[in-house]
């Protein structure tokens, strides 16, 4: 019985630490990516017809509202194959976003894309929270 209690306690502690870590403020920049604001993302989309915007959030978050014309690939589902299926070349401009400055999904996704060899990376750090705050269009 002691082992079960100890294992349960360890699992709860690990889960709690993951929640605290997920709610931490994300860094201002990610090495290998350009951090952009909502306005800069709009400018980027206007100047790059081939820009791919990836929503790295869960399906339930995505369904509550997302930036129009994005691809949803949850950060934990990002693989070389998923990226290749949605991005035409490793130098295609691609921007990742999630819920905002305390959500680590997009930062994780950027790092996975960088590790996969993608070189034209952008990170919309403010995510959907900043997008909504600015009153930009949302798709359901």
The first five atom37 places (N, CA, C, CB, O) and aatype in JSON, in Angstrom:
{
  "aatype": [20, 20, 20, 20, 20, 20, 20, 20, 20, 20, 20, 20, 20, 20, 20, 20, 20, 20, 20, 20, 20, 20, 20, 20, 20, 20, 20, 20, 20, 20, 20, 20, 20, 20, 20, 20, 20, 20, 20, 20, 20, 20, 20, 20, 20, 20, 20, 20, 20, 20, 20, 20, 20, 20, 20, 20, 20, 20, 20, 20, 20, 20, 20, 20, 20, 20, 20, 20, 20, 20, 20, 20, 20, 20, 20, 20, 20, 20, 20, 20, 20, 20, 20, 20, 20, 20, 20, 20, 20, 20, 20, 20, 20, 20, 20, 20, 20, 20, 20, 20, 20, 20, 20, 20, 20, 20, 20, 20, 20, 20, 20, 20, 20, 20, 20, 20, 20, 20, 20, 20, 20, 20, 20, 20, 20, 20, 20, 20, 20, 20, 20, 20, 20, 20, 20, 20, 20, 20, 20, 20],
  "atom_mask": [
    [1, 1, 1, 1, 1],
    [1, 1, 1, 1, 1],
    [1, 1, 1, 1, 1],
    [1, 1, 1, 1, 1],
    [1, 1, 1, 1, 1],
    [1, 1, 1, 1, 1],
    [1, 1, 1, 1, 1],
    [1, 1, 1, 1, 1],
    [1, 1, 1, 1, 1],
    [1, 1, 1, 1, 1],
    [1, 1, 1, 1, 1],
    [1, 1, 1, 1, 1],
    [1, 1, 1, 1, 1],
    [1, 1, 1, 1, 1],
    [1, 1, 1, 1, 1],
    [1, 1, 1, 1, 1],
    [1, 1, 1, 1, 1],
    [1, 1, 1, 1, 1],
    [1, 1, 1, 1, 1],
    [1, 1, 1, 1, 1],
    [1, 1, 1, 1, 1],
    [1, 1, 1, 1, 1],
    [1, 1, 1, 1, 1],
    [1, 1, 1, 1, 1],
    [1, 1, 1, 1, 1],
    [1, 1, 1, 1, 1],
    [1, 1, 1, 1, 1],
    [1, 1, 1, 1, 1],
    [1, 1, 1, 1, 1],
    [1, 1, 1, 1, 1],
    [1, 1, 1, 1, 1],
    [1, 1, 1, 1, 1],
    [1, 1, 1, 1, 1],
    [1, 1, 1, 1, 1],
    [1, 1, 1, 1, 1],
    [1, 1, 1, 1, 1],
    [1, 1, 1, 1, 1],
    [1, 1, 1, 1, 1],
    [1, 1, 1, 1, 1],
    [1, 1, 1, 1, 1],
    [1, 1, 1, 1, 1],
    [1, 1, 1, 1, 1],
    [1, 1, 1, 1, 1],
    [1, 1, 1, 1, 1],
    [1, 1, 1, 1, 1],
    [1, 1, 1, 1, 1],
    [1, 1, 1, 1, 1],
    [1, 1, 1, 1, 1],
    [1, 1, 1, 1, 1],
    [1, 1, 1, 1, 1],
    [1, 1, 1, 1, 1],
    [1, 1, 1, 1, 1],
    [1, 1, 1, 1, 1],
    [1, 1, 1, 1, 1],
    [1, 1, 1, 1, 1],
    [1, 1, 1, 1, 1],
    [1, 1, 1, 1, 1],
    [1, 1, 1, 1, 1],
    [1, 1, 1, 1, 1],
    [1, 1, 1, 1, 1],
    [1, 1, 1, 1, 1],
    [1, 1, 1, 1, 1],
    [1, 1, 1, 1, 1],
    [1, 1, 1, 1, 1],
    [1, 1, 1, 1, 1],
    [1, 1, 1, 1, 1],
    [1, 1, 1, 1, 1],
    [1, 1, 1, 1, 1],
    [1, 1, 1, 1, 1],
    [1, 1, 1, 1, 1],
    [1, 1, 1, 1, 1],
    [1, 1, 1, 1, 1],
    [1, 1, 1, 1, 1],
    [1, 1, 1, 1, 1],
    [1, 1, 1, 1, 1],
    [1, 1, 1, 1, 1],
    [1, 1, 1, 1, 1],
    [1, 1, 1, 1, 1],
    [1, 1, 1, 1, 1],
    [1, 1, 1, 1, 1],
    [1, 1, 1, 1, 1],
    [1, 1, 1, 1, 1],
    [1, 1, 1, 1, 1],
    [1, 1, 1, 1, 1],
    [1, 1, 1, 1, 1],
    [1, 1, 1, 1, 1],
    [1, 1, 1, 1, 1],
    [1, 1, 1, 1, 1],
    [1, 1, 1, 1, 1],
    [1, 1, 1, 1, 1],
    [1, 1, 1, 1, 1],
    [1, 1, 1, 1, 1],
    [1, 1, 1, 1, 1],
    [1, 1, 1, 1, 1],
    [1, 1, 1, 1, 1],
    [1, 1, 1, 1, 1],
    [1, 1, 1, 1, 1],
    [1, 1, 1, 1, 1],
    [1, 1, 1, 1, 1],
    [1, 1, 1, 1, 1],
    [1, 1, 1, 1, 1],
    [1, 1, 1, 1, 1],
    [1, 1, 1, 1, 1],
    [1, 1, 1, 1, 1],
    [1, 1, 1, 1, 1],
    [1, 1, 1, 1, 1],
    [1, 1, 1, 1, 1],
    [1, 1, 1, 1, 1],
    [1, 1, 1, 1, 1],
    [1, 1, 1, 1, 1],
    [1, 1, 1, 1, 1],
    [1, 1, 1, 1, 1],
    [1, 1, 1, 1, 1],
    [1, 1, 1, 1, 1],
    [1, 1, 1, 1, 1],
    [1, 1, 1, 1, 1],
    [1, 1, 1, 1, 1],
    [1, 1, 1, 1, 1],
    [1, 1, 1, 1, 1],
    [1, 1, 1, 1, 1],
    [1, 1, 1, 1, 1],
    [1, 1, 1, 1, 1],
    [1, 1, 1, 1, 1],
    [1, 1, 1, 1, 1],
    [1, 1, 1, 1, 1],
    [1, 1, 1, 1, 1],
    [1, 1, 1, 1, 1],
    [1, 1, 1, 1, 1],
    [1, 1, 1, 1, 1],
    [1, 1, 1, 1, 1],
    [1, 1, 1, 1, 1],
    [1, 1, 1, 1, 1],
    [1, 1, 1, 1, 1],
    [1, 1, 1, 1, 1],
    [1, 1, 1, 1, 1],
    [1, 1, 1, 1, 1],
    [1, 1, 1, 1, 1],
    [1, 1, 1, 1, 1],
    [1, 1, 1, 1, 1],
    [1, 1, 1, 1, 1]
  ],
  "atom_positions": [
    [[0.83, -1.19, 0.0], [0.0, 0.0, 0.0], [0.87, 1.26, 0.0], [-0.94, 0.0, 1.21], [0.53, 2.24, -0.65]],
    [[1.98, 1.23, 0.72], [2.89, 2.36, 0.79], [3.41, 2.74, -0.6], [4.05, 2.05, 1.72], [3.53, 3.92, -0.92]],
    [[3.71, 1.73, -1.42], [4.2, 1.98, -2.79], [3.16, 2.7, -3.63], [4.59, 0.67, -3.47], [3.48, 3.6, -4.4]],
    [[1.91, 2.29, -3.47], [0.83, 2.91, -4.24], [0.67, 4.37, -3.84], [-0.5, 2.15, -4.02], [0.55, 5.24, -4.7]],
    [[0.69, 4.64, -2.55], [0.57, 6.02, -2.06], [1.75, 6.86, -2.55], [0.49, 6.05, -0.51], [1.57, 7.99, -2.99]],
    [[2.95, 6.3, -2.47], [4.14, 7.02, -2.93], [4.06, 7.28, -4.43], [5.41, 6.22, -2.6], [4.37, 8.39, -4.88]],
    [[3.66, 6.3, -5.2], [3.53, 6.47, -6.65], [2.48, 7.51, -7.0], [3.19, 5.13, -7.32], [2.68, 8.34, -7.88]],
    [[1.35, 7.45, -6.3], [0.28, 8.42, -6.52], [0.76, 9.83, -6.18], [-0.96, 8.06, -5.69], [0.51, 10.77, -6.93]],
    [[1.44, 9.98, -5.06], [1.98, 11.28, -4.66], [2.94, 11.81, -5.72], [2.68, 11.18, -3.3], [2.88, 12.99, -6.07]],
    [[3.83, 10.95, -6.22], [4.8, 11.36, -7.24], [4.09, 11.8, -8.52], [5.78, 10.2, -7.55], [4.48, 12.79, -9.14]],
    [[3.05, 11.08, -8.91], [2.3, 11.43, -10.12], [1.62, 12.79, -9.95], [1.26, 10.35, -10.44], [1.64, 13.61, -10.87]],
    [[1.01, 13.02, -8.8], [0.35, 14.3, -8.53], [1.37, 15.43, -8.52], [-0.42, 14.25, -7.18], [1.12, 16.5, -9.07]],
    [[2.51, 15.21, -7.9], [3.56, 16.24, -7.85], [4.07, 16.56, -9.25], [4.72, 15.78, -6.96], [4.29, 17.73, -9.57]],
    [[4.26, 15.54, -10.07], [4.72, 15.76, -11.44], [3.69, 16.55, -12.23], [5.01, 14.43, -12.14], [4.04, 17.49, -12.95]],
    [[2.43, 16.18, -12.11], [1.36, 16.9, -12.8], [1.29, 18.35, -12.36], [0.02, 16.21, -12.57], [1.14, 19.25, -13.19]],
    [[1.38, 18.59, -11.07], [1.34, 19.95, -10.54], [2.51, 20.77, -11.06], [1.36, 19.94, -9.0], [2.34, 21.95, -11.4]],
    [[3.69, 20.18, -11.13], [4.84, 20.92, -11.64], [4.68, 21.23, -13.12], [6.13, 20.14, -11.41], [5.14, 22.27, -13.59]],
    [[4.03, 20.33, -13.86], [3.77, 20.59, -15.28], [2.8, 21.76, -15.44], [3.21, 19.33, -15.98], [2.98, 22.59, -16.32]],
    [[1.78, 21.83, -14.59], [0.83, 22.93, -14.65], [1.5, 24.26, -14.34], [-0.32, 22.69, -13.69], [1.25, 25.26, -15.03]],
    [[2.34, 24.29, -13.33], [3.06, 25.51, -12.96], [3.97, 25.92, -14.1], [3.87, 25.31, -11.66], [4.03, 27.1, -14.46]],
    [[4.69, 24.96, -14.68], [5.6, 25.26, -15.79], [4.83, 25.79, -16.99], [6.4, 24.01, -16.17], [5.28, 26.73, -17.65]],
    [[3.68, 25.2, -17.3], [2.89, 25.63, -18.45], [2.39, 27.05, -18.28], [1.72, 24.68, -18.66], [2.22, 27.77, -19.27]],
    [[2.14, 27.48, -17.04], [1.6, 28.81, -16.79], [2.69, 29.87, -16.66], [0.76, 28.8, -15.55], [2.37, 31.05, -16.46]],
    [[3.94, 29.49, -16.76], [5.03, 30.46, -16.64], [5.11, 31.33, -17.88], [6.36, 29.74, -16.4], [4.78, 30.89, -18.98]],
    [[5.54, 32.54, -17.68], [5.76, 33.47, -18.78], [6.82, 32.89, -19.73], [6.19, 34.87, -18.25], [7.88, 32.44, -19.28]],
    [[6.53, 32.9, -21.0], [7.45, 32.37, -21.99], [8.56, 33.4, -22.27], [6.7, 32.01, -23.3], [8.38, 34.59, -22.01]],
    [[9.69, 32.94, -22.8], [10.79, 33.89, -23.09], [10.35, 34.91, -24.13], [12.05, 33.13, -23.58], [9.37, 34.71, -24.84]],
    [[11.08, 36.0, -24.21], [10.75, 37.03, -25.2], [11.12, 36.61, -26.61], [11.46, 38.33, -24.86], [10.49, 37.03, -27.58]],
    [[12.14, 35.77, -26.73], [12.62, 35.34, -28.04], [12.99, 33.87, -28.0], [13.82, 36.19, -28.5], [13.27, 33.3, -26.94]],
    [[12.99, 33.26, -29.18], [13.47, 31.89, -29.34], [14.59, 31.94, -30.36], [12.31, 30.91, -29.79], [14.4, 32.44, -31.47]],
    [[15.74, 31.42, -29.99], [16.87, 31.39, -30.91], [16.47, 30.66, -32.19], [18.09, 30.7, -30.24], [15.97, 29.53, -32.15]],
    [[16.7, 31.32, -33.33], [16.37, 30.71, -34.62], [15.01, 31.11, -35.16], [16.43, 29.23, -34.5], [14.63, 30.67, -36.25]],
    [[14.28, 31.94, -34.42], [12.96, 32.4, -34.87], [12.85, 33.9, -34.64], [11.82, 31.64, -34.13], [13.5, 34.45, -33.75]],
    [[12.03, 34.54, -35.44], [11.75, 35.96, -35.29], [10.43, 36.1, -34.54], [11.69, 36.69, -36.66], [9.4, 35.58, -34.97]],
    [[10.46, 36.8, -33.42], [9.24, 37.05, -32.64], [8.46, 38.18, -33.3], [9.58, 37.38, -31.16], [9.03, 39.22, -33.63]],
    [[7.15, 37.96, -33.48], [6.31, 38.98, -34.12], [5.1, 39.3, -33.25], [5.85, 38.51, -35.51], [4.65, 38.48, -32.44]],
    [[4.59, 40.51, -33.43], [3.36, 40.94, -32.78], [2.19, 40.62, -33.72], [3.41, 42.49, -32.41], [2.4, 40.15, -34.84]],
    [[0.98, 40.89, -33.27], [-0.2, 40.67, -34.1], [-0.12, 41.51, -35.38], [-1.49, 41.0, -33.31], [-0.41, 41.03, -36.47]],
    [[0.27, 42.77, -35.23], [0.37, 43.65, -36.4], [1.46, 43.16, -37.36], [0.66, 45.1, -35.96], [1.28, 43.19, -38.58]],
    [[2.55, 42.72, -36.81], [3.64, 42.21, -37.66], [3.23, 40.92, -38.36], [4.9, 41.96, -36.81], [3.66, 40.67, -39.49]],
    [[2.41, 40.11, -37.71], [1.92, 38.9, -38.36], [1.03, 39.26, -39.55], [1.15, 38.01, -37.36], [1.12, 38.62, -40.6]],
    [[0.19, 40.26, -39.39], [-0.64, 40.71, -40.52], [0.24, 41.21, -41.67], [-1.61, 41.83, -40.07], [-0.02, 40.89, -42.83]],
    [[1.26, 42.0, -41.36], [2.19, 42.49, -42.38], [2.92, 41.33, -43.05], [3.2, 43.47, -41.76], [3.1, 41.33, -44.27]],
    [[3.32, 40.37, -42.27], [4.01, 39.19, -42.79], [3.11, 38.43, -43.76], [4.45, 38.26, -41.64], [3.56, 38.01, -44.83]],
    [[1.86, 38.26, -43.39], [0.9, 37.56, -44.26], [0.68, 38.34, -45.55], [-0.44, 37.35, -43.53], [0.54, 37.74, -46.62]],
    [[0.64, 39.69, -45.47], [0.47, 40.52, -46.66], [1.67, 40.43, -47.6], [0.24, 41.96, -46.27], [1.51, 40.5, -48.82]],
    [[2.86, 40.29, -47.04], [4.07, 40.32, -47.86], [4.58, 38.93, -48.28], [5.16, 41.04, -47.12], [5.49, 38.83, -49.11]],
    [[4.0, 37.87, -47.71], [4.44, 36.51, -48.05], [3.22, 35.64, -48.36], [5.26, 35.88, -46.89], [2.57, 35.12, -47.46]],
    [[2.91, 35.49, -49.64], [1.76, 34.67, -50.03], [1.89, 33.22, -49.58], [1.58, 34.72, -51.52], [0.89, 32.53, -49.43]],
    [[3.12, 32.77, -49.38], [3.34, 31.38, -49.01], [3.45, 31.16, -47.5], [4.59, 30.88, -49.67], [3.77, 30.05, -47.06]],
    [[3.19, 32.2, -46.7], [3.27, 32.06, -45.25], [2.3, 31.0, -44.76], [2.99, 33.41, -44.56], [1.13, 31.0, -45.14]],
    [[2.79, 30.11, -43.91], [1.94, 29.11, -43.25], [1.88, 29.5, -41.77], [2.51, 27.63, -43.44], [2.91, 29.67, -41.12]],
    [[0.67, 29.64, -41.26], [0.48, 29.96, -39.85], [-0.05, 28.69, -39.17], [-0.5, 31.18, -39.64], [-1.07, 28.13, -39.58]],
    [[0.66, 28.27, -38.15], [0.28, 27.04, -37.45], [-0.19, 27.36, -36.03], [1.45, 26.05, -37.41], [0.52, 27.98, -35.24]],
    [[-1.4, 26.91, -35.74], [-1.98, 27.01, -34.41], [-1.57, 25.74, -33.67], [-3.57, 27.17, -34.46], [-1.97, 24.64, -34.04]],
    [[-0.76, 25.9, -32.64], [-0.2, 24.75, -31.92], [-1.04, 24.34, -30.71], [1.2, 25.07, -31.46], [-0.58, 23.59, -29.86]],
    [[-2.27, 24.83, -30.64], [-3.13, 24.56, -29.48], [-3.92, 23.26, -29.63], [-4.1, 25.72, -29.27], [-3.9, 22.62, -30.68]],
    [[-4.59, 22.9, -28.57], [-5.46, 21.72, -28.59], [-6.67, 21.99, -29.47], [-5.9, 21.33, -27.14], [-7.0, 23.13, -29.78]],
    [[-7.33, 20.92, -29.86], [-8.53, 21.06, -30.7], [-9.62, 21.85, -29.99], [-9.06, 19.68, -31.09], [-10.3, 22.65, -30.63]],
    [[-9.78, 21.64, -28.7], [-10.83, 22.37, -27.97], [-10.54, 23.87, -27.92], [-10.98, 21.81, -26.54], [-11.45, 24.67, -28.06]],
    [[-9.28, 24.25, -27.73], [-8.93, 25.68, -27.77], [-9.14, 26.24, -29.17], [-7.46, 25.89, -27.32], [-9.68, 27.34, -29.32]],
    [[-8.72, 25.5, -30.16], [-8.87, 25.92, -31.57], [-10.35, 26.16, -31.89], [-8.28, 24.85, -32.53], [-10.7, 27.15, -32.53]],
    [[-11.21, 25.25, -31.44], [-12.65, 25.35, -31.72], [-13.31, 26.55, -31.06], [-13.35, 24.08, -31.27], [-14.38, 26.98, -31.48]],
    [[-12.67, 27.11, -30.02], [-13.22, 28.29, -29.34], [-12.91, 29.58, -30.12], [-12.64, 28.39, -27.92], [-13.43, 30.64, -29.78]],
    [[-12.08, 29.48, -31.15], [-11.74, 30.63, -31.98], [-10.28, 30.62, -32.34], [-12.1, 31.92, -31.28], [-9.42, 30.38, -31.49]],
    [[-10.01, 30.88, -33.62], [-8.64, 30.87, -34.11], [-8.47, 31.92, -35.2], [-8.25, 29.47, -34.65], [-9.44, 32.44, -35.74]],
    [[-7.23, 32.21, -35.51], [-6.92, 33.12, -36.6], [-7.39, 32.47, -37.9], [-5.37, 33.46, -36.65], [-7.16, 31.27, -38.1]],
    [[-8.03, 33.21, -38.79], [-8.51, 32.6, -40.04], [-7.36, 32.04, -40.89], [-9.28, 33.64, -40.85], [-6.23, 32.53, -40.87]],
    [[-7.69, 31.0, -41.62], [-6.78, 30.39, -42.61], [-5.49, 29.85, -42.01], [-6.43, 31.4, -43.65], [-4.41, 30.01, -42.59]],
    [[-5.58, 29.21, -40.86], [-4.4, 28.6, -40.24], [-4.49, 27.09, -40.34], [-4.27, 29.04, -38.76], [-5.54, 26.52, -40.65]],
    [[-3.38, 26.46, -40.07], [-3.31, 25.01, -39.96], [-3.19, 24.69, -38.48], [-2.11, 24.41, -40.8], [-2.39, 25.31, -37.78]],
    [[-3.97, 23.73, -37.99], [-3.84, 23.35, -36.59], [-3.04, 22.06, -36.49], [-5.23, 23.18, -35.92], [-3.44, 21.02, -37.0]],
    [[-1.9, 22.16, -35.83], [-1.11, 20.98, -35.47], [-0.71, 21.18, -34.02], [0.17, 20.79, -36.43], [0.16, 22.01, -33.72]],
    [[-1.32, 20.44, -33.13], [-1.0, 20.55, -31.72], [0.49, 20.29, -31.53], [-1.84, 19.55, -30.87], [1.06, 19.4, -32.17]],
    [[1.12, 21.05, -30.66], [2.57, 20.95, -30.49], [3.03, 19.52, -30.23], [3.02, 21.83, -29.34], [4.1, 19.12, -30.7]],
    [[2.26, 18.75, -29.51], [2.67, 17.37, -29.22], [2.52, 16.46, -30.42], [1.85, 16.82, -28.07], [3.04, 15.34, -30.42]],
    [[1.82, 16.93, -31.46], [1.65, 16.14, -32.69], [2.6, 16.57, -33.79], [0.21, 16.26, -33.18], [2.54, 16.03, -34.9]],
    [[3.47, 17.53, -33.52], [4.37, 18.02, -34.56], [5.47, 17.0, -34.8], [4.97, 19.39, -34.17], [6.24, 16.65, -33.9]],
    [[5.51, 16.54, -36.04], [6.53, 15.61, -36.5], [7.05, 16.11, -37.83], [5.97, 14.15, -36.62], [6.46, 17.0, -38.44]],
    [[8.16, 15.54, -38.28], [8.68, 15.9, -39.6], [7.61, 15.69, -40.66], [9.94, 15.08, -39.93], [7.44, 16.53, -41.55]],
    [[6.88, 14.57, -40.58], [5.86, 14.24, -41.57], [4.71, 15.25, -41.54], [5.32, 12.83, -41.33], [4.25, 15.69, -42.6]],
    [[4.23, 15.63, -40.34], [3.14, 16.61, -40.24], [3.57, 17.97, -40.78], [2.68, 16.74, -38.79], [2.79, 18.66, -41.45]],
    [[4.79, 18.36, -40.47], [5.28, 19.64, -40.99], [5.39, 19.59, -42.51], [6.65, 19.99, -40.37], [4.94, 20.51, -43.2]],
    [[5.99, 18.53, -43.03], [6.17, 18.4, -44.49], [4.84, 18.37, -45.23], [6.97, 17.14, -44.82], [4.75, 18.85, -46.36]],
    [[3.81, 17.81, -44.61], [2.49, 17.73, -45.25], [1.83, 19.1, -45.36], [1.59, 16.79, -44.47], [0.91, 19.28, -46.17]],
    [[2.28, 20.07, -44.56], [1.64, 21.39, -44.52], [2.52, 22.54, -44.95], [1.15, 21.65, -43.16], [2.03, 23.65, -45.16]],
    [[3.81, 22.3, -45.07], [4.77, 23.34, -45.43], [5.54, 22.87, -46.65], [5.74, 23.68, -44.24], [6.16, 21.81, -46.62]],
    [[5.49, 23.64, -47.73], [6.02, 23.18, -49.02], [7.53, 22.97, -49.05], [5.66, 24.16, -50.08], [8.01, 22.09, -49.76]],
    [[8.28, 23.76, -48.3], [9.74, 23.62, -48.31], [10.28, 24.07, -46.96], [10.38, 24.45, -49.47], [9.61, 24.8, -46.22]],
    [[11.48, 23.65, -46.65], [12.07, 23.98, -45.33], [12.37, 25.46, -45.18], [13.35, 23.17, -45.12], [12.59, 25.94, -44.06]],
    [[12.4, 26.22, -46.3], [12.63, 27.66, -46.2], [11.35, 28.48, -46.38], [13.66, 28.08, -47.23], [11.4, 29.71, -46.46]],
    [[10.21, 27.81, -46.43], [8.91, 28.5, -46.49], [8.7, 29.23, -45.17], [7.73, 27.49, -46.78], [8.97, 28.67, -44.11]],
    [[8.22, 30.47, -45.21], [7.97, 31.17, -43.94], [6.82, 30.5, -43.19], [7.65, 32.66, -44.2], [5.75, 30.25, -43.75]],
    [[7.06, 30.22, -41.92], [6.04, 29.58, -41.08], [6.03, 30.25, -39.72], [6.31, 28.05, -40.95], [7.08, 30.49, -39.11]],
    [[4.82, 30.54, -39.25], [4.65, 31.2, -37.95], [3.8, 30.32, -37.05], [4.0, 32.61, -38.12], [2.79, 29.77, -37.48]],
    [[4.23, 30.2, -35.81], [3.53, 29.39, -34.83], [2.93, 30.29, -33.75], [4.47, 28.35, -34.2], [3.53, 31.29, -33.36]],
    [[1.73, 29.93, -33.28], [1.13, 30.63, -32.15], [0.33, 29.66, -31.3], [0.24, 31.79, -32.64], [0.01, 28.55, -31.72]],
    [[0.02, 30.11, -30.08], [-0.84, 29.33, -29.17], [-1.72, 30.3, -28.39], [0.03, 28.44, -28.19], [-2.23, 31.27, -28.96]],
    [[-1.91, 30.07, -27.1], [-2.84, 30.89, -26.32], [-2.28, 32.22, -25.86], [-3.28, 30.12, -25.13], [-3.05, 33.14, -25.56]],
    [[-0.97, 32.36, -25.79], [-0.41, 33.63, -25.34], [0.89, 33.44, -24.59], [-1.39, 34.36, -24.47], [1.53, 32.4, -24.68]],
    [[1.27, 34.47, -23.86], [2.6, 34.52, -23.25], [2.83, 33.52, -22.13], [2.83, 35.88, -22.73], [3.98, 33.29, -21.74]],
    [[1.77, 32.91, -21.61], [1.97, 31.89, -20.58], [1.71, 30.48, -21.11], [1.06, 32.17, -19.4], [1.68, 29.53, -20.33]],
    [[1.54, 30.36, -22.4], [1.33, 29.05, -23.04], [2.62, 28.65, -23.74], [0.12, 29.1, -24.06], [3.17, 29.43, -24.53]],
    [[3.1, 27.48, -23.47], [4.37, 27.05, -24.05], [4.25, 26.23, -25.32], [5.11, 26.26, -23.06], [5.27, 25.79, -25.86]],
    [[3.04, 26.02, -25.82], [2.86, 25.15, -26.99], [3.56, 25.67, -28.24], [1.38, 24.99, -27.28], [4.23, 24.91, -28.94]],
    [[3.42, 26.95, -28.53], [4.02, 27.46, -29.77], [5.54, 27.5, -29.67], [3.48, 28.87, -30.08], [6.23, 27.26, -30.66]],
    [[6.07, 27.8, -28.5], [7.53, 27.78, -28.32], [8.06, 26.37, -28.55], [7.93, 28.28, -26.91], [9.1, 26.18, -29.2]],
    [[7.36, 25.38, -28.03], [7.73, 23.99, -28.24], [7.67, 23.65, -29.74], [6.79, 23.05, -27.44], [8.56, 22.99, -30.27]],
    [[6.61, 24.11, -30.4], [6.45, 23.83, -31.83], [7.56, 24.47, -32.66], [5.08, 24.34, -32.31], [8.09, 23.85, -33.58]],
    [[7.92, 25.7, -32.33], [9.02, 26.38, -33.04], [10.31, 25.56, -32.89], [9.22, 27.82, -32.49], [11.02, 25.34, -33.87]],
    [[10.59, 25.14, -31.69], [11.82, 24.37, -31.46], [11.81, 23.05, -32.21], [12.0, 24.12, -29.97], [12.85, 22.61, -32.7]],
    [[10.66, 22.4, -32.31], [10.57, 21.16, -33.07], [10.77, 21.42, -34.57], [9.2, 20.49, -32.84], [11.44, 20.63, -35.24]],
    [[10.21, 22.51, -35.08], [10.39, 22.84, -36.49], [11.85, 23.18, -36.78], [9.48, 24.02, -36.89], [12.4, 22.8, -37.82]],
    [[12.47, 23.91, -35.87], [13.89, 24.24, -36.02], [14.73, 22.97, -36.04], [14.36, 25.17, -34.88], [15.63, 22.83, -36.87]],
    [[14.45, 22.04, -35.15], [15.18, 20.77, -35.09], [14.96, 19.94, -36.36], [14.74, 19.97, -33.86], [15.82, 19.15, -36.74]],
    [[13.82, 20.13, -37.01], [13.51, 19.41, -38.25], [14.14, 20.07, -39.48], [12.0, 19.32, -38.43], [14.03, 19.56, -40.59]],
    [[14.81, 21.21, -39.27], [15.52, 21.86, -40.36], [14.81, 23.02, -41.03], [15.8, 20.86, -41.38], [15.27, 23.52, -42.05]],
    [[13.68, 23.47, -40.46], [12.99, 24.63, -41.02], [13.74, 25.89, -40.63], [11.5, 24.7, -40.53], [14.19, 26.04, -39.49]],
    [[13.89, 26.8, -41.59], [14.81, 27.91, -41.38], [14.18, 29.3, -41.41], [15.87, 27.86, -42.4], [14.85, 30.27, -41.06]],
    [[12.93, 29.4, -41.81], [12.29, 30.72, -41.93], [11.15, 30.78, -40.92], [11.77, 30.96, -43.41], [9.97, 30.83, -41.28]],
    [[11.52, 30.77, -39.63], [10.56, 30.61, -38.56], [10.19, 31.93, -37.88], [11.09, 29.66, -37.53], [11.03, 32.8, -37.65]],
    [[8.9, 32.04, -37.58], [8.36, 33.19, -36.86], [7.57, 32.67, -35.68], [7.49, 34.09, -37.78], [6.96, 31.6, -35.73]],
    [[7.58, 33.45, -34.6], [6.85, 33.07, -33.39], [5.97, 34.23, -32.97], [7.83, 32.68, -32.25], [6.46, 35.31, -32.63]],
    [[4.67, 34.0, -33.01], [3.7, 34.98, -32.53], [3.48, 34.7, -31.05], [2.35, 34.91, -33.34], [2.55, 34.0, -30.66]],
    [[4.35, 35.28, -30.24], [4.41, 35.03, -28.8], [3.1, 35.39, -28.1], [5.55, 35.82, -28.18], [2.67, 34.66, -27.2]],
    [[2.47, 36.49, -28.49], [1.24, 36.93, -27.83], [0.04, 36.05, -28.12], [0.92, 38.32, -28.25], [-0.93, 36.06, -27.37]],
    [[0.11, 35.29, -29.19], [-0.91, 34.31, -29.52], [-2.31, 34.85, -29.64], [-0.9, 33.26, -28.52], [-2.54, 36.04, -29.85]],
    [[-3.25, 33.93, -29.49], [-4.66, 34.27, -29.69], [-5.13, 35.33, -28.69], [-5.53, 33.02, -29.57], [-6.04, 36.1, -29.0]],
    [[-4.53, 35.38, -27.51], [-4.92, 36.4, -26.52], [-4.64, 37.8, -27.06], [-4.16, 36.19, -25.18], [-5.49, 38.68, -26.98]],
    [[-3.44, 38.01, -27.62], [-3.11, 39.32, -28.2], [-3.98, 39.6, -29.42], [-1.61, 39.39, -28.58], [-4.45, 40.72, -29.61]],
    [[-4.19, 38.58, -30.23], [-4.99, 38.72, -31.46], [-6.4, 39.23, -31.12], [-5.07, 37.37, -32.22], [-6.9, 40.17, -31.74]],
    [[-7.02, 38.6, -30.12], [-8.35, 39.0, -29.7], [-8.34, 40.39, -29.07], [-8.93, 37.98, -28.72], [-9.24, 41.19, -29.32]],
    [[-7.32, 40.66, -28.25], [-7.2, 41.96, -27.6], [-7.15, 43.1, -28.62], [-5.94, 41.99, -26.73], [-7.68, 44.18, -28.38]],
    [[-6.52, 42.84, -29.75], [-6.41, 43.85, -30.81], [-7.67, 43.94, -31.66], [-5.22, 43.54, -31.69], [-7.79, 44.82, -32.51]],
    [[-8.61, 43.03, -31.45], [-9.87, 43.05, -32.19], [-9.75, 42.5, -33.61], [-10.4, 44.44, -32.25], [-10.59, 42.8, -34.46]],
    [[-8.74, 41.72, -33.86], [-8.56, 41.13, -35.2], [-9.54, 39.98, -35.39], [-7.1, 40.65, -35.4], [-10.03, 39.41, -34.42]],
    [[-9.82, 39.63, -36.67], [-10.87, 38.62, -36.93], [-10.54, 37.23, -36.38], [-11.1, 38.52, -38.42], [-9.4, 36.77, -36.38]],
    [[-11.61, 36.6, -35.91], [-11.53, 35.25, -35.35], [-12.47, 34.36, -36.17], [-11.92, 35.23, -33.82], [-13.56, 34.77, -36.56]],
    [[-12.03, 33.17, -36.4], [-12.84, 32.18, -37.11], [-13.21, 31.08, -36.1], [-12.06, 31.57, -38.36], [-12.4, 30.72, -35.24]],
    [[-14.41, 30.58, -36.22], [-14.86, 29.5, -35.32], [-14.94, 28.21, -36.1], [-16.23, 29.83, -34.67], [-15.3, 27.17, -35.55]]
  ]
}
